[in-house]
Amino acid sequence: MWSFFARDPAKDFGYEIGELVPGLDDKSIWQLHKGKKKGGDQDVSVFVFEAKAGYESLLDTAKASVKRLKTLRHPNILQYMDSLETEKVIYLVTEYVEPLVTNLELPKKDEEKKLVASWGLYQVTKGLGFLTGDCGLSHNNICSASVFVNRAGEWKIGGVDYMCPVTDTPPRKSLHALDCYLPPELKDSSHKRPGPKWARDSWGLGCLIWEVFNGPLTRPSSLESPGKIPKSLTPAFNQLTHSNCGSRPSPADVLTRCRSSGGFFKNSFVDTMLFIEEIQIKDSTEKNRFFSGLTSVMDNFPANVCKYKILPQLINAFEFGDAGSAVLTPLFKIGKLLDAEEFQKKIVPCVVKLFSSKDRATRARLLQQVDQFVDHLSNDVLNQEVFPHVVQGFSDTNPTIREQTVKAIVHLAPKLNYNNLNEEVMRHFARLQARDDQGGIRTNTTVCLGKIASHLHPQVRQKVLIVAFTRAMRDPFHPSRMAAILALSATQGYFTLKDCATKVLPALCALTMDPEKTVRDHAFRAIKGFLGKLEKVSEDPSLAEQMEADVNAASSSIPSSLAASWAGWAVTSLTSKFYRSKPTEGSPNPTSASAGGSQSQPSSNVTSPSTEGATSNERRASEDASADSGSGADDKWEDQEDWGDMEEENKSNPEKGRVSSREPVSSAQDGWDDGGWESFEEERAPSPAEPLSKSSSESKPASDTKPTSSYNWGITRDNETDDFFSSASHLKATKQSKPVAAASKQSPSSENAWENDDWDNWGAGKAPGPALGGKGDSKSEESRQQREARRQQRQKELQERRAARQAAGPMKCIVAIVVG
């Protein structure tokens, strides 16, 4: 009666037993099942043995196997977790693994398969060395059916059913499928002299090597031919399968020989895995060197090893070590292999913590690679935890950090909330565009503003875009003026027809007198486009509503993906890429597009004015721009953007920001409809005879650099409260930074020209034409005019002397005749 109420112990088992895993077949007394811990998400493997009548000896073998595995703890031996024994069934729970036979059947590249085999065989050999050398135990069952692989790609020794002390006679195997693995000395009773304690397991290791490269072993005679075993491993295999047990090497000897130069275990994969296992005892220099070179060798590594073996070590090195920014590149490379859930769990917490780092190199690396993880950041995490740290980069004293921060906004803008994007970012953009002493940063601010225009609130767009772009048209750095023209063209859908006629066109017309021909060319093309738009509406007023459809739209008709691929940046990585190259006679022919932007046509060659008199830092920055940016003529606006490489700082010349190039800047496309931001710069390769310059981590402006606010832009002071962009920058004379040593003296009236200008009231302001070039661009024109005057004066003097000699010639002849 009581047996009726007896509970089955198996029902209280703490693990759920799932589907059967194939691979063991008739070479094991166990059946392998997938399992999961009840009440949790931990995956496990459950080995199940079911007792049958007439097989009592197998039941004892299974119980002994559980007891033996429970007492063995080693990284290369299958990890015991739990077990349950009843009269009918035995459950053995281990870490989640799959049979080696199944793992070897997975499709792999030849190089990847070789690396996986080298690391796996290394682990099995090391595990056998532990058993025979340290524990005095003989496994007696080493084959493909007794080796398992976990998620991290680690090979684990299992199948300890026939394990015994090395001095004992091994138990008899009840499964006939295992007879082909018996060493010769156990088959032939005449071999009575005992061999070394490792002899039996060394033979098994040789059988395993043969199966890894040739498939399951069916008969012992197959071992006589190495088959597909690599040549570097063949000598070790021949020794392991030697018929004389005394000639077989120990596992320790195999490790030593195969780890030597040219050995099968000597490769980048095994070296990487060994370093990771010993990373806790490595110093910071070794760790940084390892992490820096890790990315380049991971291409052939198995994905599961990267995800479950290398990634945890990278995270630990970041959280508990001092690896710094060196872990970022391999961290994000492995992150591409993760799904969204895994990325959120493993990578995002590290990214959020890294943004709070005070290390500039770390922050720069994060900003450069923001596109690789921004999609995985939730809006709340980005706005509340990441953005407060990102926004500090706008005020950093290092130009590289400021530049990379501006670039990062392009990727962050779609997820920023109203306050962060439309107020905080715009306030910093206004300050950078008006006050930053680096022309490239001012230019990139204009570029970025054009790219994120689709994400701005319609009312903010109406206040900001025209004001910001017309302000950039008065920048002394001519690439900034060019970027403003292209930005106006690319965002023309956000302007009302009235604004196009009363604000945009007057500003563009002023640029038709710009000292730089490339700027004038772009201005003329843009004017033709806007005039064509107005002309169409004039002929058919019903088109006005269609033309202004995007003015108050919440989202842009221009896809964000297209905006993100616009040609690249105007001036990239000011402090990390300064190229030197020989001056050239002229720049390549720029290409233009029609007003509709559907067809490109070539334009005339462009030559730059003489630069002999240009000594200002703005002129040198202009040359850096042409040397560092790529031409958009061939990339079809689909190439990846050129982000600055901070690693190049360590390879460059210690000179800061000084270049000797004088190559003219030319346009490659007009950027009317294709959004070509970078088209005003031509790509130049660095001269092999001149080294790259090196920037310091604390980059400072050159002594002859003048802040933008020191220029008088020739603008009136009326209605300054209507200028949203100027008021956002909060420029005051009392807060103005100290002028650098080489800056020219300023008049009080021109000190605050940025903040006192009424950008929206074109009727009240005076014409911007005279101030367009600024001192940075007009100085070369003045120098050219002076040289031309001197040349004409010399020609005049030569003509006078020539005329005097001609007049004196006949008189000399007359005198000679009279005397004769």
Sequence and secondary structure as in RCSB ss.txt:
>XXXX:A:sequence
MWSFFARDPAKDFGYEIGELVPGLDDKSIWQLHKGKKKGGDQDVSVFVFEAKAGYESLLDTAKASVKRLKTLRHP
NILQYMDSLETEKVIYLVTEYVEPLVTNLELPKKDEEKKLVASWGLYQVTKGLGFLTGDCGLSHNNICSASVFVN
RAGEWKIGGVDYMCPVTDTPPRKSLHALDCYLPPELKDSSHKRPGPKWARDSWGLGCLIWEVFNGPLTRPSSLES
PGKIPKSLTPAFNQLTHSNCGSRPSPADVLTRCRSSGGFFKNSFVDTMLFIEEIQIKDSTEKNRFFSGLTSVMDN
FPANVCKYKILPQLINAFEFGDAGSAVLTPLFKIGKLLDAEEFQKKIVPCVVKLFSSKDRATRARLLQQVDQFVD
HLSNDVLNQEVFPHVVQGFSDTNPTIREQTVKAIVHLAPKLNYNNLNEEVMRHFARLQARDDQGGIRTNTTVCLG
KIASHLHPQVRQKVLIVAFTRAMRDPFHPSRMAAILALSATQGYFTLKDCATKVLPALCALTMDPEKTVRDHAFR
AIKGFLGKLEKVSEDPSLAEQMEADVNAASSSIPSSLAASWAGWAVTSLTSKFYRSKPTEGSPNPTSASAGGSQS
QPSSNVTSPSTEGATSNERRASEDASADSGSGADDKWEDQEDWGDMEEENKSNPEKGRVSSREPVSSAQDGWDDG
GWESFEEERAPSPAEPLSKSSSESKPASDTKPTSSYNWGITRDNETDDFFSSASHLKATKQSKPVAAASKQSPSS
ENAWENDDWDNWGAGKAPGPALGGKGDSKSEESRQQREARRQQRQKELQERRAARQAAGPMKCIVAIVVG
>XXXX:A:secstr
 HHHH   GGGG SEEEEEE  S GGG S EEEEEEETTS  EEEEEEEE  TT HHHHHHHHHHHHHHHH   T
TB  EEEEEE SSEEEEEEESEEEHHHHHTS   HHHHHHHHHHHHHHHHHHHHIIIIII EE    SGGGEEEE
TTS EEE  GGG EETTS     S GGGGGG  HHHH TT  S   TTHHHHHHHHHHHHHHHH     GGGGGS
 TT  TTTHHHHHHHT SSGGG   HHHHHHHHTSTT TT SHHHHHHHHHHTGGGS HHHHHHHHHHHHHHGGG
S HHHIIIIIHHHHHHHHHHS  GGGGHHHHHHHHTTS HHHHHHHTHHHHHHHHT   HHHHHHHHHTGGGTGG
GS HHHIIIIIHHHHGGGGG SSHHHHHHHHHHHHHHGGG  HIIIIIIIHHHHHHHHHH S HHHHHHHHHHHH
HSGGGS HHHHHHHHHHHHHHHTT SSHHHHHHHHHHHHHTGGGS HHHIIIIIHHHHHHGGG SSHHHHHHHHH
HHHHHHHHHHHHHH GGGHHHHTTTTT SS SS HHHHHTSS  SS  TTT        S B   EEE TTSS E
EE   B     TT  SHHHHHHHHHHHHS  SSSSTT S      GGGGGGSBSS S          S   SSS 
 SSTT       TTS  B   SS    TT   GGGS      TTGGG HHHHHHT  GGG     TT     HHH
HTHHHH  SS TTTS  SGGGSSHHHHHHHHHHHHHHHHHHHHHHHHHHHHHHHHHHHHHHHHHHHHHH 
